Amino acid sequence: MRALIVVDIQNDFCPGGALEINGGNEVVPVANEVIKKFDLIVATQDWHPANHGAFAANHLWRRPGDVIQLNAREQVLQHMHCVQGSFGAEFVQGLDTSNFERVFVKGTDPAIDSYSGFFDNGHLRSTGLGEFLKQRGVREVFILGLALDQCVKYTVLDALELGFATFLILDGCRPINLQEGDSEQAVKEMTEKGAIIVSSTEIRA
């Protein structure tokens, strides 16, 4: 049994959004084509409370990019994004969500951020995604979405850690690339851990 995991294709990560990723909207047609090839599709969704500790706006005299300690973990502060119930948190218009079996929200605890679709950054709490997939008998997961070098990467690494055969659909992702080479380093890290890189055209129904 295999499943497709669609990671965080939300308005705030696409052009015009609070954390705009260059070309973020370009993953939508790729995702829509890949979705047609799977019987089981799940999605992850950043779903932050407005008072989240990762938001620079919630810390006096702090700016996005500053580094603080949040819940005893290093946290790079961000612009406010994907706030629960906001337009920015919605899936991008045009993304075919009609066959999403479940949507797993993350980043809901204001005291800790959550990049992976499986766990928060401290692995203190599960989103339920791993348990759901195992209950459905899933052995292989295919992953695409935003952003390649952050939430996609950590979702891939956790999928591998949980024992899933994990395929990264590279043309269905776009990176942030805060530092030059971040995307290449992310792909290297994922492949070294066991992820298999594929293109959307290689996937068969």
C-alpha positions in Angstrom: 0.0 0.0 0.0 1.3 3.5 -0.9 0.2 7.0 -0.1 0.8 10.5 -1.3 1.6 13.2 1.2 1.0 16.8 0.0 2.9 19.2 2.2 1.8 22.7 3.0 0.6 24.0 -0.4 -0.9 27.1 1.2 -1.4 30.7 0.2 1.2 32.1 2.6 3.9 30.1 0.9 3.0 31.1 -2.6 3.4 34.4 -4.5 1.8 37.3 -2.5 1.9 35.3 0.7 3.5 36.2 4.0 6.4 33.7 3.5 6.4 33.7 -0.3 8.5 30.9 -1.9 9.7 31.7 -5.3 7.7 29.6 -7.8 5.6 28.1 -4.9 2.4 28.1 -7.1 4.2 26.0 -9.7 3.8 22.9 -7.7 0.1 23.0 -8.0 -0.3 21.5 -11.5 2.3 18.9 -10.6 0.4 17.9 -7.5 -2.9 17.8 -9.3 -1.4 15.3 -11.9 0.2 13.2 -9.2 -3.0 13.1 -7.2 -4.8 11.3 -10.0 -2.3 8.4 -9.6 -3.0 7.6 -5.9 -5.9 6.0 -4.1 -4.8 7.3 -0.7 -3.9 11.0 -0.5 -3.3 13.0 2.7 -2.1 16.6 3.3 -0.4 18.6 5.9 -1.3 22.1 6.8 0.5 24.8 8.9 -2.1 25.9 11.4 -0.6 28.3 13.8 -2.3 30.2 16.6 -1.8 34.0 16.3 0.3 34.0 19.5 2.8 31.4 18.3 6.2 31.8 19.8 7.9 31.4 16.4 6.4 34.7 15.2 8.8 37.7 15.5 5.7 39.9 16.1 5.1 38.2 19.4 8.5 39.2 20.9 9.4 42.8 21.8 12.2 44.2 19.7 12.6 41.1 17.7 12.6 40.7 13.9 12.2 37.8 11.5 15.5 36.0 11.2 16.5 36.6 14.9 17.2 33.4 16.8 15.8 32.8 20.3 15.3 29.9 22.7 11.7 28.6 22.4 10.8 25.7 24.7 14.5 25.1 25.2 15.1 24.8 21.5 16.7 27.2 19.1 14.1 29.0 17.0 14.5 31.3 14.0 11.8 33.9 14.2 9.5 34.2 11.2 6.9 36.5 9.8 3.4 35.7 11.0 2.0 33.1 8.6 -0.7 30.4 8.2 -2.7 31.7 11.2 -5.6 29.5 12.0 -8.7 30.4 10.0 -6.9 33.0 7.9 -6.7 33.2 4.1 -3.0 32.6 4.2 -3.5 29.2 5.9 -5.9 28.0 3.2 -4.8 25.6 0.5 -3.9 27.4 -2.8 -6.8 27.9 -5.1 -6.6 25.4 -7.9 -5.1 22.7 -5.8 -7.4 19.6 -6.1 -8.2 18.9 -2.4 -11.4 16.8 -3.3 -9.7 13.5 -2.7 -7.7 14.3 0.4 -8.6 11.6 2.9 -7.3 13.5 5.9 -5.6 16.8 6.5 -3.1 16.8 9.4 -2.5 20.2 11.0 0.8 21.2 12.5 2.3 24.0 14.4 -0.7 24.3 16.7 1.2 24.5 20.0 2.4 28.1 20.5 5.4 26.9 22.6 7.0 24.8 19.8 7.2 24.9 16.0 6.5 22.0 13.7 8.2 21.6 10.3 7.5 17.9 9.8 4.1 16.6 9.0 4.6 13.8 11.5 5.9 15.5 14.7 6.7 18.9 16.3 10.3 20.0 16.2 11.1 18.3 19.6 9.3 15.1 18.7 7.3 15.6 21.8 3.9 15.2 20.1 2.7 13.4 17.0 0.3 14.9 14.5 -1.3 11.4 14.1 -0.1 11.1 10.5 2.3 8.2 11.1 -0.3 6.2 13.1 -2.9 6.9 10.4 -0.7 5.6 7.6 0.3 2.5 9.5 -3.3 1.7 10.4 -4.1 1.8 6.6 -1.3 -0.6 5.9 0.9 2.0 4.1 4.5 0.9 3.4 5.5 3.5 0.8 5.0 7.2 0.9 5.5 9.7 -1.9 6.0 13.3 -0.8 5.8 16.7 -2.5 5.0 20.3 -1.6 6.5 23.3 0.2 9.2 24.0 1.1 11.8 21.5 -0.2 14.5 22.6 2.3 12.3 22.9 5.3 8.9 21.2 5.9 9.3 18.7 3.0 12.7 17.8 4.2 11.7 17.2 7.8 8.6 15.2 6.7 10.8 13.0 4.5 13.3 12.4 7.3 10.6 11.5 9.8 8.9 9.2 7.3 12.2 7.4 6.9 12.7 7.2 10.6 9.3 5.6 11.0 10.3 2.9 8.5 8.4 4.0 5.4 10.0 3.5 2.0 10.1 7.2 1.1 10.0 8.8 -2.3 10.6 12.6 -2.9 8.8 13.9 -5.9 11.4 16.6 -6.7 9.6 18.5 -9.5 6.6 18.8 -7.1 8.7 20.9 -4.6 10.2 24.4 -4.4 12.8 25.5 -1.9 13.2 28.6 0.3 17.0 28.7 -0.2 17.6 31.2 2.7 21.3 30.4 2.1 22.7 29.5 -1.3 22.9 25.8 -1.7 20.2 25.0 1.0 18.1 23.0 -1.5 21.1 20.9 -2.7 22.1 20.2 0.9 18.6 19.2 1.8 18.3 16.7 -1.1 21.8 15.3 -0.2 20.7 14.8 3.4 17.4 13.1 2.4 19.1 10.8 -0.1 21.9 9.9 2.4 19.1 8.9 4.9 17.5 6.6 2.2 15.0 8.8 0.3 14.5 7.9 -3.3 14.3 10.9 -5.7 11.7 10.6 -8.5 10.0 12.9 -10.9 6.2 13.1 -11.3 6.3 11.6 -14.7 7.9 8.4 -13.4 5.0 7.6 -11.1 2.5 5.1 -12.4 -1.2 4.9 -11.4 
